[in-house]
Amino acid sequence: MALTKKELHQFLLEHSREQLADWLQGVAKDSPDFKQRLHFYVATHKSWEAAVQATYEAIERFGALQAARQTPKPAELVKQGRFLLECLRACLDFHPEKGLADLVERSMISFDAMANEEAKLAEVQREFASLHLRVTEIDAPEPIALAERLFELRSKSVAAILPDSPRAYMGLLGAQGIERYRQLLEPTYQVVVHGEKPSHRTQREAKHYLNRRLMLFEWATITEDVDEQVAILLAMSRHPQDVLTVATYLETRKRPIDAIETVRHAYQKSASAKLAAYLADRYERQNQSEEALPYRWYLLENEVTSQRFEDLMKTAGKGRQLSEWRDRALALIADRAKSLHIDLLLGEERLDEALLEARQHGAKLSAWRKLADGFMAKDPKLAIELYFDCAEFALKEREPGTHISSAWSLAIDGATFQVFNSRLKAFFGKHRVNEKYVARLVEAGVPVTKLLGSLDSQSRKA
């Protein structure tokens, strides 16, 4: 029978102390975890010294797991970590005076040695960090000694001891402590920012270096030296977006010229579309079209599209270099994007050039249609030929379209009618089209049946 919490509590109150004591000891005999908690509970009700001793024993037991190379599962680690936190908080509540920092740090180090990236473990580590800050505020250590201790704990951690240092400790560190912390980071700064070659490192030393590198990045978020911030953040940038983040930061600090120079230097080291787009945009905002043009050109080379071409032409127009850049861009597009080149020639009504290129290199159906439409007034007979070419392409793509009816609209005199009639008979003599196709043409006003004359109607059935 399951009892409610209230019923269980009432039963225990009514039970004799002797019976409960015997029963608790029996449970503790068969459960090491319960025995450990029971002993600590007793210790916290005896004296400060007993509570501290019980906490030391709990830390040693936890550390023994690592010595025995028995790494518990995350759930067990969380359980053990929370028990250590319970012990430490009980000691602090029992006697909230100086002297607990060493205990907290021992617990953190033991837990960190077996921790990993599990979210629940990270939560326990944050609780340790919060408790460490609390006991450090009570101890009020000498600032330089505190800086050195924080640096050692962070740099030698396995996971993430004190993830918010030194930010959370700024008030305790003061100017002296903060300066000392920065001094300790100086060798890492020289390696990261100035590219000094580090000496050969063991696996453990490499891990410590990665910790210090992270600490340097965190330092960049709190230092008031903007140039130092930028130097660190840029040195740690691995992607163009990282560089742009630094540039945005500089812009918020009212330093737009420095932002542009930062991105420009990064672009010179490793060009990218993101950096080029930023530079082109910022130079154009400052009415420096000539400075923007190389970056617009890079963007077109990187991605040959109509939008990139239009952006380049817009910028070139502002700089009064439109003709020069158009010719250069069209040459690039003609070499790398034939379809786009034909579209651009059509847009500029350079029909003869567009037709020549379409015949040499091929073109999309939409381009052939534009060519046919373009030649309607200039050369109706050629337009009729092109409309029938469109009908040929459309039939292959199963898109009947209105190409033949468009050609019929041009058959208004003897010469154009002769061209139309000749192409119509050739089309139906070559292709097996169904009755629906013929019906659509008749509905559009094309007298197909009459014009085809002697052609066998069955040859037109699918």
Secondary structure by P-SEA (a helix, b strand, c coil): ccccaaaaaaaaaaccaaaaaaaaaaaaaacaaaaaaaaaaaaaaccaaaaaaaaaaaaaaaaaaaaacccccaaaaaaaaaaaaaaaaaaaaacccccaaaaaaaaaaaaaacccccaaaaaaaaaaaaaaaaaaaaacccaaaaaaaaaaaaaaccccccccccccccccccaaaaaaaaaaaaaaaaacccccccccccaaaaaaaaaaaaaaaaaaaccccaaaaaaaaaaacccaaaaaaaaaaaaaaccaaaaaaaaaaaaaacccaaaaaaaaaaaaaacccccaaaaaaaaaaacccaaaaaaaaaaaaaacaaaaaaaaaaaaaaaccaaaaaaaaaaacaaaaaaaaaaaccccaaaaaaaaaaaccccaaaaaaaaaaaaaaaaaaccccaaaaaaaaacccaaaaaaaaaaaaaaaacccccaaaaaaaaaacccccccccccccccccc
